[in-house]
Amino acid sequence: MEALTQAWALLHGWVFEHLVEPLVFALGLSTYMEQAFDATELVLIGVFEIAILWAVLSALERWRPIEVWSDRRAVRADVIYTFLQRLGVAPLVFFLLLTPAVDAFDGWLRMRDIVPLKLEDAWPSLHQHPFLSFAVYLVILDFVAYWLHRAQHRFEWWWALHSLHHSQRVMTFWTDDRNHLLDDLIVDACFALVALAIGVPPAQFALAVVVTRMIESFSHVNARLTFGRIGEALVVTPRFHRAHHAIGIGHEGDYKGCNFATLLPVWDHLFGTANTRGGFAATGVRDQLHGRDYGTGFWRQQALGLARLGAALKPRRRDRTPAAHDSITP
């Protein structure tokens, strides 16, 4: 681990010194040098993520595809979303931007003898076991992700944005990042606030984001893979998550869908939202079968999402038949 850390630091320093620093000086933004140094590392993380995903998951899709398409133009926009999300590393950016505000609020509380309880304050031994603390934080954040995902399906205004993610009929590992930008903004801000509230160290939060997104990309892969009863119970697999995207299954019913978990299927089993019947059903949203357009290009998808949001927030007129007590006697 020490050798890997040193190698990463050398790579980060070389890229910053030879590529980023000259550009920052050329643009006259030398006052932002510290932020540029941090941003360089975030972008490098994204580059490695995309490279690993493309090398491994595209091979799986060629090996055992669920569906084979002659036209993959529908995937192009998803690739754009992936580069925007992974290279921007939005959750980490929110974490860094919100840290000063949360620290200031924490100081304000302490000045009034109110000490916010962080997880490591309640469980001091976590300081001594970084792997254990990372596992605990990862489980907590995954629990939060489960309920945020259910909220995305439960509230009509949020589903108006999130439905873009489900509208992909040609689902691949690139589909993971196919989200409306406003949807991403809300989710990333919630994650960053929760992480700061429980005291997740920045390095561990960064690692948690990378691990979570790698597994999320894997769960969207267009590959006919099974892991047996034990494997399917331990981690969200492509078969488990495909049911969540299936037309008429993944976003309907009493719970407005099923299989909401991001990493650990245990949450769906605990709260009654698991669908383990298996199979690899067609993906999409039911209203697409009746002609609803979710757009094929990036900008149109964003515009249509905002239009759906506006319609969902617009007060609805209720037709009301006058009752007998409503009549006015002259």
N, C-alpha and C positions, 0 to 999 in steps of 0.2 A: 504493500500500500504506500509506503514511504517513497519507493522508487517511482510509482505511478504519479504520486503527488508532485514530485520534483520534475518529472517529465512534462506534466501538464503545466506547471508554473513556467518552465522554459519555453514551451510552445506559446503560452499566453503572452509572455514577455516579448518574444520575438515578433509575433504578429502585431502587437501594439507598437513596438519600437519602429518597425520597418514599414508598416502599412497605415496604421490608424493615426499615430502621433503626427507624421508629416501632413496627413490630410486635415487634421484638426487645426494645425498651425496655418495651413494654406487657407482655410476658411475663416480664420480670425476668431476661433472659438477656444483659445487656449485657457480661458477661465473655467471651461468645462472638462479639463483634462482628466480629473479624477473620475467623473461620471463616464467619460469615454473609456477609461481603463476598465471599469466595472462592466460596461456594455459590451466591450470586446469579449470578455469571458462568456457572457450570456449568449452572444452570437456563435461563439465557438462550440458551446454546448449544443446549440440547435443544429449546427452543421454536422456534428458527429451523430446526433440523433437521426437526422434525415438519411445520412449515409448508411447507418446500420439498418434502419427500417427498409430502405430500398434494397439493400443487398440480401437481407434475410427474408423479408416478407414477400417481396416480388418473386423470389425463388419458390416459396411455398405456394403462391398463387399459380405459378406455371406447373408445379408438380401435381397438385390435386385440386384443381379449380371446382368450385360449386357450379358456377356458370361461366360459359365462354361466350364473349361478345365479339361480333365482327367490327363494331364501331365503339371506340372508347372515348369519343369526344366528350361524353358526359362527365368523364373523370377529370378533365382539364381544370375545371374550376376548383375541384377538391385539392389538386396539387398546389394551386395558388394559396388556398387557405392554409395548407400545411406549412408552406414556406413563411407566410405571414405570422402564423402562430409560433412555430418553432424557432425561427430566427429572432422574432421579437421577444419571445419568452415572456409573454404578458403576465402570467402569475408572479414571476420573480420581479418584474418591474413594479407591479402593484405593491408587492411586499416591501421593496426598497423605498417606494414613494410614501407608503403609509407608515413606515417605521418612525420617522420624526414626529408625526402627529400622535401616534400611539404612545411613544415615549414621553411626549409633553403631557398627555392626559394622565399617564401613569405618575409622572412627577407631581401633577396637580393634586391627584388623590393622596399621594404620600405626604404632601405638605399639610394635608388635613387629617393625617393619621389613619388614612384608609389604604391598606396594603392589598392590592389585587393578588389573588392567589394564583400563581402559575403552577403548571403541572410538576415541574422539578422542585418547587417549594413543598408540595404535598408529598413528593416521592424523591427525597434527596439522593438516593442511590443511583438515580438515572444519570447523574453527573459522572459517575464512575464507569458506566457501561454504555458507550456511544452506540453500539449495535442494538442493544435493548431499547435505548431511548428512541432510536430511529424507528424500530419496529412499532413501538407504542404510538408515536406520532403518526406513523403511516396508517395504522388501524383507525385512529381517531379521525384523521382527515378523510379516510375512505368512508367512514360512517356518516360524516357530514356530506360527502359527495352523494351518497345514496339518497339522503333526504332532499338535497338540492335538486337532484334529478327527478324525484317524485313531484316536487313543486313545479318543475318545468312542464310536466304533463298535467298537473292538477289545475293550475290557474290558466284561464283562457288567454289572458294577455301574454303570459310567458310562453304558452304553447304556440301562439302566433309567431313567435320568433324561433322557438326550438324546432318547430315542424320542418324548417329548412333542413336540419340535420337528417330528419327521417325521410325526406323526399327523394333521396338518392335511390333510384331503381337499379343502378349498376354499382353495388357496394363493393369497395375494396379497402385496403388498409389506409388509403388516403382519406377515406370518408370520415375518419375520427375527428378531423379538424374542420369539417364542413359545418360551420356554425355562423349564425348571424353575429356580426361584430358586437352589437349591443348585448346579445345573449352572453357572449364571451366576457364582456366587460362586467356584467352583473356577477357571473359565476366566479371570475378571477378575483374580484373585489371581496366577495364573501369568503373565499378561501384564504386570502391574505389576512383579512381581519381575524378569522378564527385562529390561524397560525400565530399571529402576533398576540392574541388574547391568551393563548395557552403557553406562550413562551418558546415556540419552536425556533431553534438557532437558524440563522440564514443559510448556512451550508447544508443543514439537514433538510430545510424546506426545499432548497434547490434540488437535492437528491430525490426527495419525495415526489416533486413535480416530474422529474425525468422518469423515474420508475413508473409512476402512474400513467404517464402518457405513452410510454413504450408498451405497456400491457394493454392500454386502451386501443392503440393502433393494431396490436395483435388480435384483439377480440373482434375487430372489424374485417379481418383478412378474408378474402374470397378463396378459402381453402377448406376442403372437406376433411376436417380433423376431429378426432375424438380422443378423450383422455381417460375413458373409463369412469366408473362411478366415483372413485376416490378423487381423481384429478378434476372432474367436473365440479366436485364439492369444494375443492380448495381454491380454485381461481376461475375467474370469468373467462370462458373459452369462446371461440368463434361460433360454435353451435348454440351455446347458452345465450350469447348476446344477439345472435341472428333472430331469435324469437322476439327479442325486444324491438327489432326493426321490421318484423313481418307484418304484412298488410292484414288488418283485421284482428291482430293479436297484440302487437307491441304497444298500442296506444289507445286501446278501447277497454270496455268493461268497468267494473266497480272501482278499480284502482287506476283507471286510465292507462293501463298497460301492465307490463310484467318485466321481470329481470332487469331491474334498475341499477343493480350493483355495478361498480366500476372495477374493483379488484377482487373483492371477496363475496362470493355468492351467499355466504351465510346470512347477510342482511335480508335478502329476499326470502330465504327459508324462515327466518325468525318472524318476519312481518307479513307473511302470507302472500307475497307477490312473485314467487318462483314458478316458472313454467319449465318443467324438466321432461316434457314429452318428446323432445328431440326433433330431428328433422331439419331440413334446410329450406324454409319457405321463401317465397318471393318477397322482396322488400319494397317499401314505399308507404305512402299514405293513401287511405281508401279513397279520398276525394279526388286523387289523381286519376282514378279509373273513370271518373265522371267529368274529366276535362279540366280540373283546376291546374293552373300553371304556377309552378314554383320557380321558373326561370332556369336557364342553362348557363348563362354567363354570370360572373361575379357581381357586377354592378346591378344587373336586373334582379338577381336573387336578393341583394340587400334592399333594393327599392320595394320589391314585393313584400318582403318581411316587414318593413315599416308600414306599408299599406295594410297588411293584416293586423298589425299591432293597433293602428288607428281605428280599424273597424271593431276590434275587440274592446277597446276602451270607450267607444262611442256609446252613449246611453241608448238603450233599446226602448222603442215605443211598445207598450203593451195594449193590445186590443182588449177592450173591456165592455161587456154587455151590461147596460144599465139594469140594476136590480130594482125590485119594487120599491124599496125604501129610498132609492135614488130619485124617484119621480118628484117633481115639484108641483105641489097643489096650488093652483091660482087662488 
